[in-house]
Amino acid sequence: MGKGSSEQRTAHRKRTVLELALDILEQMGQFHPEEPHWYLPTLGVDPIFQNCGQGSALLRKALKQCDEDGLTAYLESSNPRNIPLYERHGFPETRRSKRLCNR
């Protein structure tokens, strides 16, 4: 068993995860476009409605607004399973950052 109390080990793990999360956010910020754009930060579909076209419908609506405004769109995905959806709608995968865990 490692040194320190269980509470100390838990606190250390939380600090480590927080530091890694802040590092990832900093990395992501370096790649945001500088020109005016729509940033699509969150796209979510209730699991019972996933794989039924709801994500595509949400993206189409957002991208229609981008087209009307004459702006590009930028997004980030924390879930590799979503990348094919984004690629189908014209978003190329440009970079990958560190993951917080190995799930």
N, C-alpha and C positions, 0 to 999 in steps of 0.2 A: 504494500500500500504506500502511496506517495506521502510526502511530508505535508503537514498542515491539516487543519480540520476540513470536514466535508464542506462547510460554509465557505472557507477560504478557497478551496478548489473550485467550487461553483462560481464564486465571484471572479476568479481568474479566468475561467472559461467564458463568462459573460463579457469581460473586458476584451478578451481575445476576439470573440465574435463581433463585438461592437467595432473594434479597430479594423477588422477585415471588412465589415460592412461599409465603414466610412471610406476605406481605401477603394472599394469597388465604386461607390458613388463618385469619388473624385475622378477615377478613371473614366467613368461614363460621362462626366461633365466635360472632359477634354475633347470629346468627339461630337458634342452637340453642334449643329450647323450655326454659323454666325449670321447668315442671311435670314430675313424674315421667313418663318415656317410655322406650320401647325405641329405641335408636339402632342403625340397621342400617348399619354402616360399610362393609362389603364384601360384594358379591354377585358371584360369579364362576362362569362356566361354561366349561369347556374348549371352545375354538373348534370342535372337531369335533362337539360336541353343542349348539351354539347354534342358535337358531331351530327347536328341537324341543320347546319347552315346559319345558325344565329350569329356566330362570330363573323362570318362573311357578310351578313346583312349589316352588322354594325360597322364593319370596315368600309363597305360600299357607301354608307351614309356619310361617314366622316370624310372619305376621299372625294365624294361629290362636293362637299363644302370646301375642301381644299382647292378643287378645280375651279369652283365659282369664285374663290378669292384669289386665284392665280398664284397660290403658294404651294411649296413642296410640303411633304409630311415626313416626320421623323418619329420613330418609335424604338423602344428597347424591350426585349423579352427576357424575363427571368426564368422562363420555362422553355427548354429546348423543343418540347412537343409542339409549341406554337409556331415554330419557324416555318414549317411547310405552309401553314395558313398565310403567314405574312408574305412568303415568297410567291404564292399564287396571286397575290394582289399587288405584285410589283416591287416589293421591298427586298433588296438583296441583303444577304447576311454580310456584314462588313467586318465585324470584330467579335471576339469572345473575351470575356473577362473571367477572373477567378470565380469559383463557386464557393458559397458559404459552407456547404456540406456535400457529401458524396451520395445524396439520394438521387 
